[in-house]
């Protein structure tokens, strides 16, 4: 046998053994996958989508806790609509049309939140403004009536009392743990009269300034849908605790919606129950808007005085239109909304120290704190 021929046969034998080993390993792997228990190892668990150990994320517990506290409101009021009275004379008909007022019955819908076992309800003022009758639909299907305990048009809040018993009050969120951007929230209300509905979103921003909605602005902005009929309903956190009163949307379908913080609503509720109205401090000043202030001095900081009430506290202290206010009680003033909210919180009958400048000259002045004239609507 030639050496080359022997070497060739050896190589062929090695190649055969190698291929046989590869095939055997492949078959053994397939068998271990198909029948793992025969190879002494447990079968693999079926693949699952990653998620919490308790199952899919759900807010059913939060809804179950808060939904019985949210009611549907139906109010009727008389409005005076202009009607055109046409004179009988044809010549006068062509030349003169005299407007008259025609009374009309108008119905509106909204929502409310039960805040006490005896039937106190928080809602928006605009939901029940000028209402002659208010009907309430409870979560359990009962229909009852409500009376107005008190209102505060400047924060767009109202307190009602509903007739009956067996009410489930909402639980207020702990004010020691304020909302933060990104927190999950649920809006519960009665949109478009279709019945109680829950929408879901997050807190988009806090401390929003929306003077077209109320005079004292500190709104929660959320992308949880708030539609017609949701006004006055509950904004709750993932634990079903009240964090806000749903109030308005920025525009249909834009995902920009606003709610009054529950802490502010609770203060209004307590004030109305204590004295029948909300008492606020008053300095007798009107403040220029940012646009008006920028027109006077684009580089100015602080808040410009846009008006002084004759005979009011600021007038008595010598303040004038055009003065720039920089600090209240030695704390810098951020903007017009900040000053207005801090002014409202001043104790009536006390003193406030305003720091500012007039024509570039710094000043400080003591102002007696009066009581803000009430909107008695």
ABEGO torsion letter per residue (X at the ends): XBAAAAAAAAAAAAAAAAAAAAAAAAAAAAAAAABAAAAGBBBBBBBBBBBBAAEBBBAAAAAAAAAAABBBBBBBBBBBBBBBBBBABAAAAAABBBBBBBBBBBBBBBBBBBABAAGBBBBBAAAABGBABBBBBBAAGBBBBBBBABBBAAAGBBBBBBBEBGBBBBBBBBAABBBBBGBBBBBBBBBGGAEBBBBBBBBABBGBBBAAABABBBBBBBABBBBBGABGBBBBBAAGBBABBBABBABBGAGBBBBBBAAAAAAAAAAAAAAGBBBBBBAGBBBBBAAAAAAABAABBEBBBABBBBGBAAAAAGBBBGBBBABBGGBBBABAAAAAAAAAABBBGBBBBBBBBBGGBBBBBBBBBBBBBBBAX
